[in-house]
Amino acid sequence: MRIAYLDCFSGISGDMFLGALIDAGVAPEVLEQTVAALAVGASLEISRVNRSGITATKVDVIVNGQKDSPRESKAGTSDADSHAHHHPHSHDHSHSHHHGSDHQEGNDHHGRGLIEIRDIIRKAALTESAKQTAIAIFEKLGAAEAKIHNIPIEQIHFHEVGAVDALVDITCAAVGAEALGVDEIICSPLNVGGGTVSCAHGNFPVPAPATVELLKGVPVFSSGLQAELVTPTGAAIARTLATRFASFPEMKIEKAGYGAGTRDFPGHANVLRITIGEAGSNLAANSVQETISVLEANLDDLNPQVFGYVMDRLLEAGALDVFGIPVQMKKNRPGTLLSVLAKPEDADKLAQIIFAETTTLGVRRRQENRHVLARKWQTVSTRFGDVRIKIASLNGTVSSYAPEYEDCRRIAAEHRVPLKLVMQEAVQQYLQASEQKP
C-alpha cells in the first residue's frame, strides 16, 4: 500500500501543502489547470526558496494580478485564510463574517457564501471525487466558523479576496492529493505555534478559535515559536485528507517534498514535509492499525423499542459501530449485550448517552487495536442522482465496493423507485468507470 506522511513540525497551511505536493512530484500544470477551471480570476506563482537551509517549493496565489500578502499587513480586513504561514501575533485573523437579513446572499459584494462556493466547485471541470473532497474541506472550515459565531453555516461569508485564496488552496489541495496517487495520507501531531492573534472581537491565544474547533480530537503541541503555524485552512485540509494522526509510519521511502511558508524563521525551517513510500510490513500493507474504545453494557429490563432509539442516538453522536447480541443473564432472564465501538476521544460522551438512555447501572470500557482495510469514497452519477461508493483495498487492489446505503435510500424515496434498482445502477456505473480507467 502506497502511503504519504505529512510532517507538520512547522504546522500546515494551504499554500505549504500545495508546495509540498509539487515538490513531491505532482505536476504544476495539474494545479494550474485546476485554478483555471475555477474561473475566479486567480493564478499561481510557483518558485523555489530557502527556509533555514532547506530548499522548498513556494506557492503563491495571485488574485486579480496581486499576490496575497501577509495578514499582519491586512488590518481591518476579514478573510478566510491568508495562508501567510509566518503570522506574528499582531496580525488580523478575522477569517469570515456573516450578514444580517438586509443582505441577500447572491448580491452581497462583501464576500462569498458557502452556497456560492459549492456552486463554483461543482461547475468546475474536475473529477467528481475531487469536487466532493474540496466541498468537504470547505464545509469543515465553514462549520467551524459557524460554531464560533453561533450562526447557521449558510450565513457564513468569506471576504472576497480571502474566499478566492481559500477556494484555490482548498480545491488544488483536493486535486493534488488525488494526483499524488497514494492509498492513505497520515499526519503527524501538529505544531500550532504560540503568541496571540487579533480576531474580529479581540485578541486570542494561538491557535485561533476556528483552528481550535477544527483540531478537536487531533494531537497538537507547541514548540514555543511565537507565531501562528496552523491556519484554519491548513487545519481543515489535514482533518479531511488524513485518515489518522500518528508518529512516522513504517515505510520504504520513495521520495519527499517540502512546501514553504512565507517567512524564514531563524533556526527553524518553516516548511511542511510530505514523505511518500510503500508501507513497511505485510500487515501494514494490507490494513491500517488504530486504537478504539469498546463500551459494553448488559441490558435485561429495557423496552426493545428504546433499544433501537439508543442505537440511533449513539451512531448520531459519533459511534463507529453499535450492535446488540442476545444473551442469557442471571435468573435465566433473556437480555441484550449492547456493544459500542468508538474513537477514544468520544468514549466518555457515548458512555453518558448509555447511562442516560438505558437502564444499565454500569458500562464496561476497554481499549483494543483493530486493523482496517484502506478505504476511500468515489462518487458516481446515476439517472436518479449522485451516489457515493465505498471502496476497500487489499495490497493496493480493490477488494470490495458497495454503494452508500443512505444515498441510495434518499434517492429511492425522492424518485419513488425501488431501492435495489438505485443500488444496482450505482454499482453498474462504478464498474463502467473502473473499466475506463487506464
C-alpha positions, 0 to 999 in steps of 0.5 A, a space after each residue: 500500500 502506497 502511503 504519504 506522511 505529512 510532517 507538520 513540525 512547522 504546522 500546515 497551511 494551504 499554500 505549504 501543502 500545495 508546495 509540498 505536493 509539487 515538490 513531491 512530484 505532482 505536476 504544476 500544470 495539474 494545479 494550474 489547470 485546476 485554478 483555471 477551471 475555477 474561473 475566479 480570476 486567480 493564478 499561481 506563482 510557483 518558485 523555489 526558496 530557502 527556509 533555514 537551509 532547506 530548499 522548498 517549493 513556494 506557492 503563491 496565489 495571485 488574485 486579480 494580478 496581486 499576490 496575497 500578502 501577509 495578514 499582519 499587513 491586512 488590518 481591518 480586513 476579514 478573510 478566510 485564510 491568508 495562508 501567510 504561514 509566518 503570522 506574528 501575533 499582531 496580525 488580523 485573523 478575522 477569517 469570515 463574517 456573516 450578514 444580517 437579513 438586509 443582505 441577500 446572499 447572491 448580491 452581497 459584494 462583501 464576500 462569498 457564501 458557502 452556497 456560492 462556493 459549492 456552486 463554483 466547485 461543482 461547475 468546475 471541470 474536475 473529477 467528481 471525487 475531487 469536487 466532493 473532497 474540496 466541498 468537504 474541506 470547505 464545509 469543515 472550515 465553514 462549520 467551524 466558523 459557524 460554531 464560533 459565531 453561533 450562526 447557521 453555516 449558510 450565513 457564513 461569508 468569506 471576504 472576497 479576496 480571502 474566499 478566492 485564496 481559500 477556494 484555490 488552496 482548498 480545491 488544488 489541495 483536493 486535486 493534488 492529493 488525488 494526483 499524488 496517487 497514494 492509498 492513505 495520507 497520515 499526519 503527524 501531531 501538529 505544531 500550532 505555534 504560540 503568541 496571540 492573534 487579533 480576531 474580529 472581537 479581540 485578541 486570542 491565544 494561538 491557535 485561533 478559535 476556528 483552528 481550535 474547533 477544527 483540531 478537536 480530537 487531533 494531537 497538537 503541541 507547541 514548540 514555543 515559536 511565537 507565531 501562528 503555524 496552523 491556519 484554519 485552512 491548513 487545519 481543515 485540509 489535514 482533518 479531511 485528507 488524513 485518515 489518522 494522526 500518528 508518529 512516522 509510519 513504517 515505510 520504504 521511502 520513495 521520495 519527499 517534498 517540502 512546501 514553504 511558508 512565507 517567512 524564514 524563521 531563524 533556526 527553524 525551517 518553516 516548511 511542511 514535509 510530505 514523505 511518500 513510500 510503500 508501507 513497511 510490513 505485510 500487515 501494514 500493507 494490507 490494513 491500517 492499525 488504530 486504537 478504539 474504545 469498546 463500551 459494553 453494557 448488559 441490558 435485561 429490563 429495557 423496552 426493545 423499542 428504546 433499544 433501537 432509539 439508543 442505537 440511533 442516538 449513539 451512531 448520531 453522536 459519533 459511534 463507529 459501530 453499535 450492535 446488540 447480541 442476545 444473551 442469557 443473564 442471571 435468573 435465566 432472564 433473556 437480555 441484550 449485550 449492547 456493544 459500542 465501538 468508538 474513537 477514544 476521544 468520544 468514549 466518555 460522551 457515548 458512555 453518558 448517552 448509555 447511562 442516560 438512555 438505558 437502564 444499565 447501572 454500569 458500562 464496561 470500557 476497554 481499549 483494543 487495536 483493530 486493523 482496517 482495510 484502506 478505504 476511500 469514497 468515489 462518487 458516481 452519477 446515476 439517472 436518479 442522482 449522485 451516489 457515493 461508493 465505498 471502496 476497500 483495498 487489499 495490497 493496493 487492489 480493490 477488494 470490495 465496493 458497495 454503494 452508500 446505503 443512505 444515498 441510495 435510500 434518499 434517492 429511492 424515496 425522492 424518485 419513488 423507485 425501488 431501492 435495489 434498482 438505485 443500488 444496482 445502477 450505482 454499482 453498474 456505473 462504478 464498474 463502467 468507470 473502473 473499466 475506463 480507467 487506464 
